[in-house]
Amino acid sequence: MEQLIEIPKTQVIMAFVATCIESTARLLNVSYRDVYQRMKHVGMIENYIIPNYELLHSESRENLAAGMAECLKNWEERPS
């Protein structure tokens, strides 16, 4: 009988964050490091992606990347 391995939810969410970053980078045709730094700088990972995991993870990768790119642009344009 096959034994299933249970992955902690924190690891699942971090893998999702990585998917968001990589998909957005591909869409914008920039490096994932650039997107990570930009998202980190505006607080998007901690204040948007992680808290909204349950809602966001059901999106298609294409819709997710488009939404992340738009969100990143909007957050970067906000006054500090």
N, C-alpha and C positions, 0 to 999 in steps of 0.2 A: 504494500500500500504506500502511496506517495505521501510524504510528509510535507505539509505546508509551512513555510517560514513566515512569521508575522513581523512586519516591519513597523517600527514605532512611527506614530503619526508625525512627529517632528521631522523625521527623515523623509517622509512622503512629502511634507510641505516644502522642505528645502529642495527636494528634487523638482518640485513644481516651480519654485522660484528660479531655479537654474533653467528650466524650460522656458519660462517667461523671458528671461534675459537673452537666451540663445535665439529664440524665435524673433524677438524684437530686433536683435542685432542683424539677423539674416534679412529681415524686411527692410531695415534702414541701410543695409550694405555697409556696416561698420563692424568693428571687432566687438566680441562679447565683453571684453575688458572695458571698452569705452562705455557701453550701455550699463554695465555694472556700476562703474564709477559715477555716471550721471544719475542713475537711480538712487544710489547710496547718498549722493550729495544732496538730493532734494527730499530724502526720507521716504521714497516711494515703496521700498521693500518692506520696511517695518510698519509704515503707516497706511499702506494700501494693499499690497499683494498678500502679505501674511494674514492680516485681519479679514480679508475678503476671500480667502482660499475656497471656502465652501461654495461661494457663488461663482467665482472665476474658473474653477477647475472643470466645470461642465461645458465651457466654451470650446469651439473647435480651435485648433492651433492657429489657423489663419485669422479668425476673429479675435482671438486672444492677442496675437502680435499687433494687429491693427489698433486694438483698444489700448494696449500698453504704449505703443508709439504715440498715440494721441494724448494719453494721460501724461506721459513723460514731457511732451512738448508743453502742455498746459502747466504742469508743475514747475517747469523751468522758467516759464514766463511770469509766474507769480512774483509780486514784489516780496522781497525778503523781510 
